[in-house]
Amino acid sequence: MAAERRLTPRDVADQPWIAVTDGFPLMATIEAIAIAANRRLDIVHRIDEFAVAAEVVAAGGGLALMPRWTTRPLSALVLRPLCGVHARRHVDVLHRPERAAQRAVRMVLTELHRAAATIQSRDTDSGSLPRHAGTPG
């Protein structure tokens, strides 16, 4: 799998999986992979920290969904785009309306919008999805 440019749910469905605890938002994407592949996934570990899951993947413990922009590089970890499922990360910003006039709050909101636009542009240009399947290298 590490040699493939992209992976599909059918490519990864028969592998052992490292998933998150039930109730975490990422679990919906794991379930979407199973539905798209028309089979249950073999979840062998449940780990709620991406860094720990990456180490388990690198050690050969299974596959996991990993965020492409924030996953720490490991020599034994290969990230591949997973096509055929819709995966998105939503960022909510909470602030008091009267604080929106403050320069610091406006700057943070502007930078978040700029970062989101950059990522959306990269996704559109490459045709890839925001989450990657981590496979042992």
A tleap script that builds the chain and sets N, CA, C and O, in Angstrom:
source leaprc.protein.ff14SB
mol = sequence {
  NMET ALA ALA GLU ARG ARG LEU THR PRO ARG
  ASP VAL ALA ASP GLN PRO TRP ILE ALA VAL
  THR ASP GLY PHE PRO LEU MET ALA THR ILE
  GLU ALA ILE ALA ILE ALA ALA ASN ARG ARG
  LEU ASP ILE VAL HIE ARG ILE ASP GLU PHE
  ALA VAL ALA ALA GLU VAL VAL ALA ALA GLY
  GLY GLY LEU ALA LEU MET PRO ARG TRP THR
  THR ARG PRO LEU SER ALA LEU VAL LEU ARG
  PRO LEU CYS GLY VAL HIE ALA ARG ARG HIE
  VAL ASP VAL LEU HIE ARG PRO GLU ARG ALA
  ALA GLN ARG ALA VAL ARG MET VAL LEU THR
  GLU LEU HIE ARG ALA ALA ALA THR ILE GLN
  SER ARG ASP THR ASP SER GLY SER LEU PRO
  ARG HIE ALA GLY THR PRO CGLY
}
set mol.1.N position { 0.804 -1.194 0.000 }
set mol.1.CA position { 0.000 0.000 0.000 }
set mol.1.C position { 0.852 1.265 0.000 }
set mol.1.O position { 0.464 2.263 -0.608 }
set mol.2.N position { 1.966 1.245 0.647 }
set mol.2.CA position { 2.810 2.430 0.723 }
set mol.2.C position { 3.290 2.867 -0.656 }
set mol.2.O position { 3.608 4.040 -0.848 }
set mol.3.N position { 3.350 1.959 -1.611 }
set mol.3.CA position { 3.802 2.285 -2.958 }
set mol.3.C position { 2.711 2.941 -3.799 }
set mol.3.O position { 3.002 3.546 -4.831 }
set mol.4.N position { 1.460 2.824 -3.364 }
set mol.4.CA position { 0.348 3.411 -4.113 }
set mol.4.C position { 0.317 4.923 -3.933 }
set mol.4.O position { 0.693 5.437 -2.879 }
set mol.5.N position { -0.129 5.628 -4.957 }
set mol.5.CA position { -0.237 7.086 -4.875 }
set mol.5.C position { -1.444 7.504 -4.032 }
set mol.5.O position { -1.368 8.466 -3.267 }
set mol.6.N position { -2.543 6.789 -4.173 }
set mol.6.CA position { -3.778 7.032 -3.433 }
set mol.6.C position { -4.369 5.695 -3.033 }
set mol.6.O position { -4.075 4.667 -3.644 }
set mol.7.N position { -5.200 5.713 -2.007 }
set mol.7.CA position { -5.872 4.501 -1.552 }
set mol.7.C position { -7.377 4.731 -1.560 }
set mol.7.O position { -7.845 5.864 -1.448 }
set mol.8.N position { -8.126 3.642 -1.695 }
set mol.8.CA position { -9.582 3.692 -1.640 }
set mol.8.C position { -10.046 2.870 -0.438 }
set mol.8.O position { -9.265 2.106 0.128 }
set mol.9.N position { -11.308 3.022 -0.047 }
set mol.9.CA position { -11.806 2.191 1.058 }
set mol.9.C position { -11.623 0.692 0.794 }
set mol.9.O position { -11.299 -0.054 1.717 }
set mol.10.N position { -11.820 0.252 -0.418 }
set mol.10.CA position { -11.621 -1.183 -0.713 }
set mol.10.C position { -10.164 -1.605 -0.552 }
set mol.10.O position { -9.885 -2.742 -0.171 }
set mol.11.N position { -9.241 -0.701 -0.840 }
set mol.11.CA position { -7.813 -1.013 -0.675 }
set mol.11.C position { -7.446 -1.264 0.782 }
set mol.11.O position { -6.579 -2.087 1.073 }
set mol.12.N position { -8.108 -0.554 1.701 }
set mol.12.CA position { -7.690 -0.571 3.098 }
set mol.12.C position { -8.608 -1.357 4.022 }
set mol.12.O position { -8.274 -1.575 5.186 }
set mol.13.N position { -9.751 -1.780 3.521 }
set mol.13.CA position { -10.772 -2.387 4.389 }
set mol.13.C position { -10.353 -3.709 5.007 }
set mol.13.O position { -10.854 -4.065 6.074 }
set mol.14.N position { -9.461 -4.438 4.382 }
set mol.14.CA position { -9.093 -5.756 4.915 }
set mol.14.C position { -7.880 -5.702 5.851 }
set mol.14.O position { -7.353 -6.742 6.244 }
set mol.15.N position { -7.444 -4.501 6.202 }
set mol.15.CA position { -6.283 -4.324 7.072 }
set mol.15.C position { -6.724 -4.119 8.527 }
set mol.15.O position { -7.855 -3.698 8.768 }
set mol.16.N position { -5.862 -4.404 9.483 }
set mol.16.CA position { -6.182 -4.040 10.879 }
set mol.16.C position { -6.167 -2.520 11.016 }
set mol.16.O position { -5.330 -1.842 10.420 }
set mol.17.N position { -7.090 -1.999 11.800 }
set mol.17.CA position { -7.261 -0.552 11.930 }
set mol.17.C position { -7.026 -0.069 13.352 }
set mol.17.O position { -7.341 -0.751 14.327 }
set mol.18.N position { -6.463 1.129 13.438 }
set mol.18.CA position { -6.353 1.858 14.691 }
set mol.18.C position { -7.374 2.983 14.577 }
set mol.18.O position { -7.261 3.842 13.702 }
set mol.19.N position { -8.346 2.981 15.437 }
set mol.19.CA position { -9.423 3.964 15.385 }
set mol.19.C position { -9.468 4.754 16.683 }
set mol.19.O position { -8.708 4.498 17.616 }
set mol.20.N position { -10.361 5.702 16.718 }
set mol.20.CA position { -10.582 6.489 17.928 }
set mol.20.C position { -11.715 5.860 18.734 }
set mol.20.O position { -12.402 4.954 18.262 }
set mol.21.N position { -11.894 6.346 19.933 }
set mol.21.CA position { -12.978 5.889 20.787 }
set mol.21.C position { -14.318 6.281 20.170 }
set mol.21.O position { -14.443 7.342 19.559 }
set mol.22.N position { -15.313 5.420 20.333 }
set mol.22.CA position { -16.655 5.755 19.859 }
set mol.22.C position { -17.065 7.108 20.408 }
set mol.22.O position { -16.799 7.424 21.567 }
set mol.23.N position { -17.708 7.900 19.580 }
set mol.23.CA position { -18.145 9.224 19.986 }
set mol.23.C position { -17.238 10.335 19.496 }
set mol.23.O position { -17.670 11.485 19.424 }
set mol.24.N position { -15.990 10.028 19.157 }
set mol.24.CA position { -15.106 11.036 18.596 }
set mol.24.C position { -15.544 11.308 17.160 }
set mol.24.O position { -15.958 10.378 16.468 }
set mol.25.N position { -15.464 12.564 16.685 }
set mol.25.CA position { -15.935 12.894 15.343 }
set mol.25.C position { -15.286 12.070 14.225 }
set mol.25.O position { -15.930 11.785 13.216 }
set mol.26.N position { -14.040 11.693 14.395 }
set mol.26.CA position { -13.338 10.924 13.368 }
set mol.26.C position { -13.970 9.552 13.137 }
set mol.26.O position { -13.795 8.958 12.073 }
set mol.27.N position { -14.693 9.057 14.117 }
set mol.27.CA position { -15.312 7.734 13.983 }
set mol.27.C position { -16.302 7.691 12.824 }
set mol.27.O position { -16.474 6.640 12.206 }
set mol.28.N position { -16.950 8.801 12.518 }
set mol.28.CA position { -17.881 8.844 11.383 }
set mol.28.C position { -17.149 8.566 10.073 }
set mol.28.O position { -17.705 7.923 9.183 }
set mol.29.N position { -15.925 9.037 9.943 }
set mol.29.CA position { -15.146 8.775 8.731 }
set mol.29.C position { -14.719 7.313 8.675 }
set mol.29.O position { -14.726 6.709 7.602 }
set mol.30.N position { -14.350 6.744 9.808 }
set mol.30.CA position { -14.005 5.315 9.863 }
set mol.30.C position { -15.214 4.487 9.420 }
set mol.30.O position { -15.076 3.540 8.646 }
set mol.31.N position { -16.398 4.852 9.917 }
set mol.31.CA position { -17.615 4.134 9.532 }
set mol.31.C position { -17.919 4.324 8.050 }
set mol.31.O position { -18.415 3.402 7.402 }
set mol.32.N position { -17.631 5.501 7.503 }
set mol.32.CA position { -17.847 5.751 6.073 }
set mol.32.C position { -16.928 4.880 5.223 }
set mol.32.O position { -17.317 4.442 4.140 }
set mol.33.N position { -15.726 4.628 5.696 }
set mol.33.CA position { -14.807 3.728 4.973 }
set mol.33.C position { -15.403 2.331 4.908 }
set mol.33.O position { -15.399 1.698 3.852 }
set mol.34.N position { -15.912 1.855 6.026 }
set mol.34.CA position { -16.529 0.518 6.066 }
set mol.34.C position { -17.729 0.442 5.132 }
set mol.34.O position { -17.895 -0.547 4.419 }
set mol.35.N position { -18.555 1.463 5.128 }
set mol.35.CA position { -19.737 1.473 4.255 }
set mol.35.C position { -19.308 1.484 2.795 }
set mol.35.O position { -19.848 0.730 1.985 }
set mol.36.N position { -18.340 2.332 2.451 }
set mol.36.CA position { -17.872 2.414 1.062 }
set mol.36.C position { -17.245 1.106 0.598 }
set mol.36.O position { -17.351 0.746 -0.575 }
set mol.37.N position { -16.594 0.394 1.513 }
set mol.37.CA position { -15.952 -0.883 1.168 }
set mol.37.C position { -16.912 -2.058 1.288 }
set mol.37.O position { -16.590 -3.176 0.887 }
set mol.38.N position { -18.094 -1.798 1.844 }
set mol.38.CA position { -19.110 -2.844 2.025 }
set mol.38.C position { -18.634 -3.977 2.931 }
set mol.38.O position { -18.891 -5.151 2.668 }
set mol.39.N position { -17.934 -3.601 4.005 }
set mol.39.CA position { -17.491 -4.592 4.990 }
set mol.39.C position { -17.098 -3.905 6.294 }
set mol.39.O position { -16.747 -2.725 6.308 }
set mol.40.N position { -17.162 -4.653 7.375 }
set mol.40.CA position { -16.735 -4.128 8.673 }
set mol.40.C position { -15.215 -4.037 8.706 }
set mol.40.O position { -14.515 -4.870 8.131 }
set mol.41.N position { -14.724 -3.020 9.381 }
set mol.41.CA position { -13.283 -2.894 9.557 }
set mol.41.C position { -12.869 -3.638 10.819 }
set mol.41.O position { -13.614 -3.693 11.798 }
set mol.42.N position { -11.683 -4.203 10.780 }
set mol.42.CA position { -11.128 -4.905 11.936 }
set mol.42.C position { -10.379 -3.887 12.786 }
set mol.42.O position { -9.207 -3.605 12.540 }
set mol.43.N position { -11.060 -3.339 13.784 }
set mol.43.CA position { -10.442 -2.339 14.658 }
set mol.43.C position { -9.714 -3.073 15.775 }
set mol.43.O position { -10.327 -3.715 16.628 }
set mol.44.N position { -8.379 -2.960 15.746 }
set mol.44.CA position { -7.548 -3.699 16.699 }
set mol.44.C position { -7.071 -2.842 17.868 }
set mol.44.O position { -6.678 -3.373 18.907 }
set mol.45.N position { -7.103 -1.522 17.703 }
set mol.45.CA position { -6.715 -0.592 18.766 }
set mol.45.C position { -7.622 0.622 18.698 }
set mol.45.O position { -8.115 0.984 17.630 }
set mol.46.N position { -7.837 1.245 19.843 }
set mol.46.CA position { -8.550 2.531 19.901 }
set mol.46.C position { -7.649 3.508 20.634 }
set mol.46.O position { -7.386 3.374 21.829 }
set mol.47.N position { -7.182 4.498 19.878 }
set mol.47.CA position { -6.237 5.484 20.411 }
set mol.47.C position { -6.741 6.863 20.012 }
set mol.47.O position { -7.017 7.111 18.838 }
set mol.48.N position { -6.862 7.760 20.985 }
set mol.48.CA position { -7.423 9.070 20.729 }
set mol.48.C position { -6.381 10.160 20.486 }
set mol.48.O position { -6.743 11.328 20.343 }
set mol.49.N position { -5.128 9.813 20.436 }
set mol.49.CA position { -4.052 10.771 20.174 }
set mol.49.C position { -3.374 10.417 18.861 }
set mol.49.O position { -2.869 9.305 18.706 }
set mol.50.N position { -3.356 11.358 17.905 }
set mol.50.CA position { -2.759 11.083 16.600 }
set mol.50.C position { -1.287 10.718 16.696 }
set mol.50.O position { -0.829 9.834 15.972 }
set mol.51.N position { -0.535 11.375 17.571 }
set mol.51.CA position { 0.893 11.084 17.691 }
set mol.51.C position { 1.125 9.650 18.151 }
set mol.51.O position { 2.025 8.977 17.650 }
set mol.52.N position { 0.325 9.181 19.094 }
set mol.52.CA position { 0.454 7.806 19.576 }
set mol.52.C position { 0.010 6.827 18.493 }
set mol.52.O position { 0.663 5.807 18.273 }
set mol.53.N position { -1.088 7.130 17.821 }
set mol.53.CA position { -1.553 6.265 16.732 }
set mol.53.C position { -0.491 6.167 15.636 }
set mol.53.O position { -0.273 5.087 15.087 }
set mol.54.N position { 0.166 7.274 15.315 }
set mol.54.CA position { 1.222 7.262 14.291 }
set mol.54.C position { 2.354 6.326 14.680 }
set mol.54.O position { 2.878 5.602 13.834 }
set mol.55.N position { 2.730 6.332 15.938 }
set mol.55.CA position { 3.800 5.438 16.408 }
set mol.55.C position { 3.374 3.973 16.276 }
set mol.55.O position { 4.184 3.124 15.903 }
set mol.56.N position { 2.103 3.675 16.581 }
set mol.56.CA position { 1.610 2.302 16.473 }
set mol.56.C position { 1.568 1.880 14.999 }
set mol.56.O position { 1.919 0.747 14.670 }
set mol.57.N position { 1.144 2.780 14.118 }
set mol.57.CA position { 1.156 2.483 12.676 }
set mol.57.C position { 2.588 2.223 12.226 }
set mol.57.O position { 2.856 1.238 11.537 }
set mol.58.N position { 3.510 3.108 12.614 }
set mol.58.CA position { 4.912 2.956 12.213 }
set mol.58.C position { 5.505 1.637 12.696 }
set mol.58.O position { 6.395 1.083 12.051 }
set mol.59.N position { 5.015 1.132 13.828 }
set mol.59.CA position { 5.500 -0.146 14.363 }
set mol.59.C position { 4.813 -1.342 13.699 }
set mol.59.O position { 5.110 -2.490 14.028 }
set mol.60.N position { 3.892 -1.072 12.762 }
set mol.60.CA position { 3.222 -2.163 12.061 }
set mol.60.C position { 1.931 -2.624 12.703 }
set mol.60.O position { 1.440 -3.710 12.395 }
set mol.61.N position { 1.366 -1.807 13.602 }
set mol.61.CA position { 0.167 -2.211 14.328 }
set mol.61.C position { -1.138 -2.053 13.592 }
set mol.61.O position { -2.183 -2.445 14.112 }
set mol.62.N position { -1.115 -1.493 12.401 }
set mol.62.CA position { -2.343 -1.321 11.628 }
set mol.62.C position { -2.340 -0.013 10.873 }
set mol.62.O position { -1.331 0.691 10.819 }
set mol.63.N position { -3.487 0.303 10.288 }
set mol.63.CA position { -3.676 1.559 9.564 }
set mol.63.C position { -4.457 2.523 10.442 }
set mol.63.O position { -5.175 2.108 11.352 }
set mol.64.N position { -4.312 3.810 10.162 }
set mol.64.CA position { -5.078 4.833 10.889 }
set mol.64.C position { -5.292 6.020 9.974 }
set mol.64.O position { -4.506 6.258 9.057 }
set mol.65.N position { -6.360 6.766 10.225 }
set mol.65.CA position { -6.541 8.048 9.546 }
set mol.65.C position { -5.706 9.075 10.272 }
set mol.65.O position { -5.730 9.157 11.500 }
set mol.66.N position { -4.956 9.870 9.500 }
set mol.66.CA position { -4.063 10.864 10.090 }
set mol.66.C position { -4.297 12.209 9.400 }
set mol.66.O position { -4.508 12.244 8.187 }
set mol.67.N position { -4.266 13.310 10.144 }
set mol.67.CA position { -4.391 14.620 9.506 }
set mol.67.C position { -3.121 14.948 8.722 }
set mol.67.O position { -2.014 14.842 9.251 }
set mol.68.N position { -3.284 15.343 7.472 }
set mol.68.CA position { -2.105 15.538 6.632 }
set mol.68.C position { -1.278 16.756 6.986 }
set mol.68.O position { -0.067 16.746 6.763 }
set mol.69.N position { -1.874 17.804 7.526 }
set mol.69.CA position { -1.122 19.025 7.779 }
set mol.69.C position { -0.401 19.016 9.116 }
set mol.69.O position { 0.540 19.787 9.304 }
set mol.70.N position { -0.805 18.182 10.035 }
set mol.70.CA position { -0.221 18.249 11.380 }
set mol.70.C position { 0.432 16.956 11.846 }
set mol.70.O position { 0.939 16.900 12.966 }
set mol.71.N position { 0.434 15.920 11.022 }
set mol.71.CA position { 1.077 14.667 11.428 }
set mol.71.C position { 2.591 14.844 11.400 }
set mol.71.O position { 3.168 15.262 10.396 }
set mol.72.N position { 3.212 14.519 12.515 }
set mol.72.CA position { 4.678 14.616 12.632 }
set mol.72.C position { 5.319 13.543 11.753 }
set mol.72.O position { 4.929 12.378 11.825 }
set mol.73.N position { 6.286 13.913 10.934 }
set mol.73.CA position { 6.924 12.922 10.066 }
set mol.73.C position { 7.676 11.850 10.864 }
set mol.73.O position { 8.402 12.157 11.809 }
set mol.74.N position { 7.490 10.614 10.474 }
set mol.74.CA position { 8.230 9.481 11.032 }
set mol.74.C position { 8.794 8.696 9.861 }
set mol.74.O position { 8.120 8.538 8.843 }
set mol.75.N position { 10.001 8.208 9.985 }
set mol.75.CA position { 10.619 7.499 8.858 }
set mol.75.C position { 9.856 6.224 8.497 }
set mol.75.O position { 9.879 5.803 7.341 }
set mol.76.N position { 9.191 5.612 9.456 }
set mol.76.CA position { 8.473 4.362 9.200 }
set mol.76.C position { 6.976 4.583 8.962 }
set mol.76.O position { 6.195 3.633 9.023 }
set mol.77.N position { 6.574 5.826 8.691 }
set mol.77.CA position { 5.170 6.141 8.465 }
set mol.77.C position { 5.010 6.739 7.078 }
set mol.77.O position { 5.711 7.685 6.717 }
set mol.78.N position { 4.091 6.188 6.307 }
set mol.78.CA position { 3.802 6.692 4.966 }
set mol.78.C position { 2.366 7.191 4.955 }
set mol.78.O position { 1.451 6.473 5.358 }
set mol.79.N position { 2.169 8.420 4.493 }
set mol.79.CA position { 0.826 8.985 4.385 }
set mol.79.C position { 0.379 8.935 2.930 }
set mol.79.O position { 1.116 9.327 2.025 }
set mol.80.N position { -0.832 8.450 2.723 }
set mol.80.CA position { -1.412 8.392 1.391 }
set mol.80.C position { -2.823 8.958 1.437 }
set mol.80.O position { -3.561 8.696 2.387 }
set mol.81.N position { -3.210 9.736 0.417 }
set mol.81.CA position { -4.591 10.237 0.372 }
set mol.81.C position { -5.572 9.083 0.294 }
set mol.81.O position { -5.330 8.092 -0.395 }
set mol.82.N position { -6.672 9.219 1.000 }
set mol.82.CA position { -7.749 8.229 0.962 }
set mol.82.C position { -8.903 8.833 0.167 }
set mol.82.O position { -9.525 9.802 0.603 }
set mol.83.N position { -9.180 8.264 -0.982 }
set mol.83.CA position { -10.236 8.749 -1.862 }
set mol.83.C position { -11.509 7.944 -1.617 }
set mol.83.O position { -11.457 6.823 -1.111 }
set mol.84.N position { -12.641 8.519 -1.976 }
set mol.84.CA position { -13.892 7.772 -1.893 }
set mol.84.C position { -14.671 7.968 -0.612 }
set mol.84.O position { -15.728 7.363 -0.434 }
set mol.85.N position { -14.168 8.805 0.290 }
set mol.85.CA position { -14.908 9.175 1.496 }
set mol.85.C position { -14.768 10.684 1.670 }
set mol.85.O position { -13.748 11.271 1.310 }
set mol.86.N position { -15.787 11.291 2.216 }
set mol.86.CA position { -15.777 12.736 2.445 }
set mol.86.C position { -15.315 12.980 3.879 }
set mol.86.O position { -15.999 12.609 4.833 }
set mol.87.N position { -14.163 13.600 4.020 }
set mol.87.CA position { -13.626 13.878 5.357 }
set mol.87.C position { -13.251 15.346 5.423 }
set mol.87.O position { -12.528 15.849 4.563 }
set mol.88.N position { -13.730 16.017 6.422 }
set mol.88.CA position { -13.431 17.430 6.607 }
set mol.88.C position { -13.200 17.711 8.082 }
set mol.88.O position { -13.719 17.008 8.950 }
set mol.89.N position { -12.431 18.725 8.351 }
set mol.89.CA position { -12.233 19.189 9.721 }
set mol.89.C position { -12.908 20.550 9.832 }
set mol.89.O position { -12.713 21.422 8.985 }
set mol.90.N position { -13.691 20.719 10.868 }
set mol.90.CA position { -14.375 21.981 11.110 }
set mol.90.C position { -13.716 22.673 12.291 }
set mol.90.O position { -13.481 22.062 13.333 }
set mol.91.N position { -13.423 23.944 12.118 }
set mol.91.CA position { -12.832 24.741 13.186 }
set mol.91.C position { -13.855 25.792 13.588 }
set mol.91.O position { -14.299 26.586 12.759 }
set mol.92.N position { -14.220 25.792 14.841 }
set mol.92.CA position { -15.153 26.783 15.369 }
set mol.92.C position { -14.378 27.799 16.190 }
set mol.92.O position { -13.487 27.443 16.961 }
set mol.93.N position { -14.721 29.053 16.018 }
set mol.93.CA position { -14.109 30.118 16.801 }
set mol.93.C position { -15.198 30.731 17.667 }
set mol.93.O position { -16.210 31.215 17.159 }
set mol.94.N position { -14.990 30.709 18.949 }
set mol.94.CA position { -15.941 31.291 19.885 }
set mol.94.C position { -15.351 32.561 20.477 }
set mol.94.O position { -14.232 32.563 20.990 }
set mol.95.N position { -16.112 33.628 20.400 }
set mol.95.CA position { -15.691 34.882 21.011 }
set mol.95.C position { -16.929 35.710 21.301 }
set mol.95.O position { -17.991 35.498 20.715 }
set mol.96.N position { -16.779 36.633 22.191 }
set mol.96.CA position { -17.877 37.549 22.493 }
set mol.96.C position { -17.976 38.573 21.367 }
set mol.96.O position { -16.954 39.068 20.893 }
set mol.97.N position { -19.175 38.894 20.941 }
set mol.97.CA position { -19.338 39.846 19.831 }
set mol.97.C position { -18.599 41.169 20.056 }
set mol.97.O position { -18.033 41.732 19.120 }
set mol.98.N position { -18.606 41.657 21.284 }
set mol.98.CA position { -17.945 42.942 21.540 }
set mol.98.C position { -16.421 42.840 21.416 }
set mol.98.O position { -15.745 43.856 21.255 }
set mol.99.N position { -15.881 41.627 21.490 }
set mol.99.CA position { -14.430 41.430 21.366 }
set mol.99.C position { -13.969 41.425 19.907 }
set mol.99.O position { -12.775 41.566 19.641 }
set mol.100.N position { -14.887 41.268 18.969 }
set mol.100.CA position { -14.519 41.237 17.553 }
set mol.100.C position { -13.893 42.553 17.097 }
set mol.100.O position { -13.194 42.587 16.084 }
set mol.101.N position { -14.131 43.611 17.819 }
set mol.101.CA position { -13.549 44.909 17.467 }
set mol.101.C position { -12.081 45.013 17.879 }
set mol.101.O position { -11.361 45.891 17.403 }
set mol.102.N position { -11.645 44.133 18.748 }
set mol.102.CA position { -10.246 44.190 19.202 }
set mol.102.C position { -9.312 43.719 18.093 }
set mol.102.O position { -9.592 42.747 17.392 }
set mol.103.N position { -8.213 44.421 17.952 }
set mol.103.CA position { -7.238 44.130 16.892 }
set mol.103.C position { -6.734 42.682 16.960 }
set mol.103.O position { -6.640 42.014 15.931 }
set mol.104.N position { -6.416 42.202 18.144 }
set mol.104.CA position { -5.879 40.841 18.286 }
set mol.104.C position { -6.891 39.800 17.814 }
set mol.104.O position { -6.518 38.838 17.144 }
set mol.105.N position { -8.149 39.979 18.152 }
set mol.105.CA position { -9.186 39.032 17.729 }
set mol.105.C position { -9.344 39.078 16.214 }
set mol.105.O position { -9.438 38.037 15.565 }
set mol.106.N position { -9.373 40.289 15.648 }
set mol.106.CA position { -9.487 40.420 14.184 }
set mol.106.C position { -8.304 39.762 13.480 }
set mol.106.O position { -8.475 39.119 12.444 }
set mol.107.N position { -7.113 39.920 14.036 }
set mol.107.CA position { -5.918 39.318 13.416 }
set mol.107.C position { -6.004 37.791 13.418 }
set mol.107.O position { -5.690 37.146 12.418 }
set mol.108.N position { -6.427 37.220 14.540 }
set mol.108.CA position { -6.557 35.761 14.621 }
set mol.108.C position { -7.596 35.270 13.627 }
set mol.108.O position { -7.362 34.289 12.922 }
set mol.109.N position { -8.742 35.938 13.562 }
set mol.109.CA position { -9.790 35.534 12.617 }
set mol.109.C position { -9.302 35.652 11.178 }
set mol.109.O position { -9.575 34.772 10.362 }
set mol.110.N position { -8.591 36.715 10.860 }
set mol.110.CA position { -8.043 36.899 9.511 }
set mol.110.C position { -7.070 35.781 9.165 }
set mol.110.O position { -7.115 35.234 8.063 }
set mol.111.N position { -6.194 35.442 10.099 }
set mol.111.CA position { -5.211 34.377 9.836 }
set mol.111.C position { -5.886 33.012 9.693 }
set mol.111.O position { -5.460 32.204 8.868 }
set mol.112.N position { -6.921 32.741 10.471 }
set mol.112.CA position { -7.651 31.482 10.327 }
set mol.112.C position { -8.322 31.398 8.957 }
set mol.112.O position { -8.290 30.351 8.310 }
set mol.113.N position { -8.922 32.489 8.521 }
set mol.113.CA position { -9.538 32.521 7.181 }
set mol.113.C position { -8.481 32.320 6.095 }
set mol.113.O position { -8.709 31.596 5.126 }
set mol.114.N position { -7.331 32.961 6.261 }
set mol.114.CA position { -6.250 32.835 5.277 }
set mol.114.C position { -5.733 31.382 5.224 }
set mol.114.O position { -5.508 30.836 4.144 }
set mol.115.N position { -5.553 30.779 6.386 }
set mol.115.CA position { -5.081 29.381 6.421 }
set mol.115.C position { -6.104 28.451 5.777 }
set mol.115.O position { -5.737 27.548 5.025 }
set mol.116.N position { -7.379 28.669 6.067 }
set mol.116.CA position { -8.427 27.828 5.474 }
set mol.116.C position { -8.445 27.978 3.960 }
set mol.116.O position { -8.593 26.988 3.244 }
set mol.117.N position { -8.297 29.200 3.462 }
set mol.117.CA position { -8.286 29.426 2.014 }
set mol.117.C position { -7.081 28.742 1.362 }
set mol.117.O position { -7.196 28.175 0.275 }
set mol.118.N position { -5.940 28.796 2.025 }
set mol.118.CA position { -4.740 28.130 1.494 }
set mol.118.C position { -4.944 26.627 1.395 }
set mol.118.O position { -4.604 26.013 0.383 }
set mol.119.N position { -5.493 26.041 2.438 }
set mol.119.CA position { -5.724 24.593 2.443 }
set mol.119.C position { -6.768 24.218 1.396 }
set mol.119.O position { -6.594 23.231 0.681 }
set mol.120.N position { -7.841 24.984 1.295 }
set mol.120.CA position { -8.861 24.700 0.281 }
set mol.120.C position { -8.270 24.789 -1.112 }
set mol.120.O position { -8.609 23.986 -1.981 }
set mol.121.N position { -7.388 25.758 -1.339 }
set mol.121.CA position { -6.740 25.899 -2.641 }
set mol.121.C position { -5.859 24.694 -2.942 }
set mol.121.O position { -5.860 24.200 -4.069 }
set mol.122.N position { -5.112 24.217 -1.962 }
set mol.122.CA position { -4.269 23.024 -2.149 }
set mol.122.C position { -5.123 21.799 -2.451 }
set mol.122.O position { -4.773 20.988 -3.310 }
set mol.123.N position { -6.240 21.665 -1.746 }
set mol.123.CA position { -7.135 20.528 -1.982 }
set mol.123.C position { -7.685 20.565 -3.395 }
set mol.123.O position { -7.733 19.536 -4.069 }
set mol.124.N position { -8.103 21.745 -3.854 }
set mol.124.CA position { -8.665 21.892 -5.191 }
set mol.124.C position { -7.613 21.619 -6.251 }
set mol.124.O position { -7.886 20.940 -7.241 }
set mol.125.N position { -6.405 22.148 -6.048 }
set mol.125.CA position { -5.332 21.962 -7.021 }
set mol.125.C position { -4.886 20.513 -7.134 }
set mol.125.O position { -4.609 20.033 -8.234 }
set mol.126.N position { -4.813 19.808 -6.002 }
set mol.126.CA position { -4.298 18.436 -6.025 }
set mol.126.C position { -5.386 17.394 -6.160 }
set mol.126.O position { -5.108 16.241 -6.489 }
set mol.127.N position { -6.639 17.794 -5.905 }
set mol.127.CA position { -7.737 16.829 -5.958 }
set mol.127.C position { -7.709 15.833 -4.820 }
set mol.127.O position { -8.380 14.803 -4.887 }
set mol.128.N position { -6.946 16.118 -3.773 }
set mol.128.CA position { -6.827 15.167 -2.669 }
set mol.128.C position { -7.749 15.540 -1.526 }
set mol.128.O position { -8.332 16.624 -1.504 }
set mol.129.N position { -7.869 14.630 -0.582 }
set mol.129.CA position { -8.741 14.817 0.570 }
set mol.129.C position { -7.927 15.227 1.787 }
set mol.129.O position { -6.723 14.977 1.832 }
set mol.130.N position { -8.564 15.856 2.779 }
set mol.130.CA position { -7.839 16.342 3.931 }
set mol.130.C position { -7.289 15.279 4.862 }
set mol.130.O position { -6.403 15.593 5.658 }
set mol.131.N position { -7.736 14.095 4.816 }
set mol.131.CA position { -7.213 13.062 5.708 }
set mol.131.C position { -6.431 12.051 4.886 }
set mol.131.O position { -6.734 11.797 3.720 }
set mol.132.N position { -5.443 11.495 5.509 }
set mol.132.CA position { -4.613 10.499 4.858 }
set mol.132.C position { -4.681 9.191 5.652 }
set mol.132.O position { -4.874 9.184 6.868 }
set mol.133.N position { -4.520 8.116 4.937 }
set mol.133.CA position { -4.380 6.827 5.596 }
set mol.133.C position { -2.901 6.639 5.904 }
set mol.133.O position { -2.059 6.708 5.009 }
set mol.134.N position { -2.593 6.405 7.152 }
set mol.134.CA position { -1.225 6.117 7.540 }
set mol.134.C position { -0.970 4.630 7.386 }
set mol.134.O position { -1.738 3.803 7.879 }
set mol.135.N position { 0.104 4.299 6.703 }
set mol.135.CA position { 0.466 2.903 6.526 }
set mol.135.C position { 1.901 2.714 7.002 }
set mol.135.O position { 2.707 3.642 6.937 }
set mol.136.N position { 2.220 1.516 7.478 }
set mol.136.CA position { 3.597 1.283 7.885 }
set mol.136.C position { 4.517 1.386 6.679 }
set mol.136.O position { 4.182 0.894 5.602 }
set mol.137.N position { 5.659 2.012 6.843 }
set mol.137.CA position { 6.596 2.207 5.732 }
set mol.137.C position { 7.493 1.061 5.644 }
set mol.137.O position { 8.363 1.023 4.774 }
savepdb mol mol.pdb
quit
